[in-house]
């Protein structure tokens, strides 16, 4: 039995967590989040997407364009109020980008990098997962050579390719390991391997936001399903794994709720926060 004090902040991943398998927000989840908000609980979307990629969800949840509601984006690299005001940002360097681009070419993987408002790729043959990401996060794609990206602030990089090809490339980890002094790699989906500045993850961002709001980890709940949710589930006073979560997330969580096709987020909030 988990004993917790009053929850004042709920951090929620999007894909596989907040939305169902059809990428839709159900009425049950929406109503429960509205109840939490009405009680003064901060509901914080924690995602690998940029703010532009969560705007529609924020509007559906009545959280958009507000100075006292927050989003953790780019996998923890950025913290913003939903009105766009920046609280914290930790981007990758141009040298980091060059290293990642070179590694992608060596491994023959598609790769792109994201700024706050655009997806940049040096692949003339633009990968279909880059197109998918563009549609998902509502950012334009721009073809640029590495030289043309000097001076552009890039927040993160992403190796994006078919699951089997990406998994095979990761079997020889040494070329990635060489870069881990400055970068952290996170598998956020079967076809995504994300690269952020060292120290960036959802958990560290949640800790920073908590300090900004003068909230203790014990007053936070975090809900997720994938590897990139692990850090926030471990930091929060109550870590909740979705029923569809990968095994390592379920092992780390304090409790397991139902899956994302059965309103797992709503069930967890009702049981532990309301």
N, C-alpha and C positions, 0 to 999 in steps of 0.2 A: 504494500500500500504506500502510495506517494503522498507525503504531507508537504504542502506548500503554503506560502503566505499569499496575500492578495496579488493577483497578476495585474500589472499595470501596462505591459507592452507585450504584444504578440507579433513575432516575426514569422512571415509565411513565404515560402518558396512558391513559384508559379507553376511551372510545368510538372505534371505528375502530383501536384499538391493542391494548389488553389483551384485550378481548372481541371475539368474531367478529361477523358481520353479524346473527346472531340474539341478540346481546347476552349471549352465554354465554361462560363461561371454559372453555377446552378442557383436557382432562387433560394434554396435552403442555405447555401453558403452565404449568399448575399444578405439575407435577412439576419443571420446569426452575427455576421460582422457588423451590421448596423446596430444590433443590440449591444455589442461590445463597445462600439464607438459612443453610443448614447450613455454608457456608464463611465466614460472618460478614459477608456483603455485605448492606448495608441496601437493601431494596426499598421505594421510596417511591412511592405512588400520587399522581399530580399531576393534579388534575381541577378542573373548574368546579363540580362537585357539592359539597354540604356533607358532613360526616363521616357523617351519617345515610344519605346516598345511596350510601356505599361500604361500609357495615358488612357486608353480605352477602358482598361480594367479599373483604374482609379476613378474614372467618371462613373462607371457602373456601381462602384462602392461608395460614392459620394466622398471621396478622399482627394480629388484633384484640386490643384491650384489653391492650396491652403498653406499658410506659413507655419502651422503647428502640426502638420501631418508629414510623414517622412517616407523616403524610399532609399533602400540600399541597392545600388545598381552596379553593373559591370563586375559582378562576382565579389563585391566588397571594395572595389577600387574607388567608389564614389558614394558619398552620402549627401542627399539633398532633401530640402523641404519640397513638397509636391508643387509649390509655386515656382520651383526652379532655383531657389537660393541654395548655393553650394555651402556645405558644412565641412567636407573633407574630400580630398582627391589625391590618389597616389598612382600616377601613370607609369607606363614603361618608357624607357629612354629610346632615343633614335638608335643607339648602339645595340640595345636589346632587340629592337625591331630587325635590324640587319642580321643579327645572329639567328633569329627565328626564321627569317626569310631564307637565309642560306641553308639552314637545317631542313626546311620544307623542300627545297630543291634537291638537296642530297637524298632525302627520303622519298622523293617523288610524290609528295602530298600537296593537295590544295591548301592554300593558306590565305588568310586575310587578317587585317588589323582594323580596329575600330577607334575612331575619334568620338567625341560626344555627339556628333551629328552626321557621321558618314562611315560607310564601310569601304576600305581601300584594299584593292587586290592588285598584285603584279602578275597575275595569271591571265594571259590573253584568252585562254580557254577557261572562262569563268566557271568554277565548279557549281554543280546544281545545289549543293548545300549552302553556298554563299548566296545564291538566289533565294533559297528557302529562308535563310537567316534575315535577309533584307526584308522579305515580306512579313516575317514574324515580328521583327523589332521596329519596323516602319522607318528604316533608314535607306537612303540612296546608296547605290554601288558606284564607286569611281575607280577606273583603271589608272594606276600611277606606277611609274618605275620607282624602285627604291630611292634613287637620287632625288626624285621629285617630292618625296615625303620628308626630306630634311626640313625641320622647322615646323612640322605639323605635330601637334600634341596627340599622341596615341595612348589610349587608355589600356588596351589589352590586345593580344594576338590570339588567333584561333586556327589550329590545324583542323581542317574539315574535310572528311572523306568517308568513303564507304567503311562500314564497321570492320570488315575483314581486313581491308587494306590498312586502316589506322591501327588496328590491334597488332598486325604483323610488324608494322613500323616501330611500335612501342616495345616489341620483344627485345630489341637491342636498345637498352635505355641509356647506354653510356653517352651518346651524343647529347641527349637531353640533360643528363646528370651534370655535364660540364657547365651548363648554364644555370644550375640551381643555386649558385651563390647570389645571383641577382634576380632570379625569376622563380615563380612557383607554378607548377603545372597541375591542372585539375581536370579530371574526366567528368564533364557535365552531362554528357549524353553518349550513346554508343558511337556516334559519328562526330563528336566534338572533343578536342583536347585543347583546353584554354590555357593561356600563359599570361599571368599577371606579375606585377612587381613583387619581389620577395616580401613576405609579411602580409600580403593581401589575401583575405578570405572573408566569407560572410560573418564568421565569428568575431574576428578582430574589428570589423566595421560595427557589428552589433554592440560590442564592448565600448567602442568610441561613442556611439550614439547614446548608449546608456549613461555614460559619464557626462555627456552634454546635457542630458535631461535629468541628471541626478537620480538615476535609477540603478538599483543593484541587480546583478544577474539573477538573484533569487526572485526578483519581481518580474522576470521575463519568461515567456514561453516561446519556443521555436518549433516550427513544424516543417518537415521536409521529407524527401524521398531518395535523393541522389548523393553521390560522393561529395559534391560541392556544398551540401547542406550539413555535412558532418560537424564542421567547426562550430556552427551556431547552435546545433543541437547539444554539443558538449558544453558550451559556455552558458547557455540559458539554464535557469533554475529548474525548468521543466522542459525536457527535450522530448518531442513527440515524433515518432516515425509513422508515416502513412502505411496502410496495409499493403500497398504496392511498392514499398521502399525496398532498396537493395539490402541484402543481409547485414552488411557492416553498419548501416544506419539503424536497423532494428536492434542490433546488439548494443549500440551506443545510447539509444534512447531510453528514457525513463518509462515511457508508456508507448503502446502501439494503438493507433486508431484504425478505423475502417479505410478502405482504399478511396482513391479520388473519384471513382464512379459511384460511390455510395456516401458522399458528403462527409468524408473523413475529417476535413477541417472543421466543419460545423459541429460534428460530434465532440471533437476535442475541446473546442471553445466552450460548448455548453457544459461539458463535464468538469472542466478544470478552471474556467475563468469567469463564468457567469453565476 
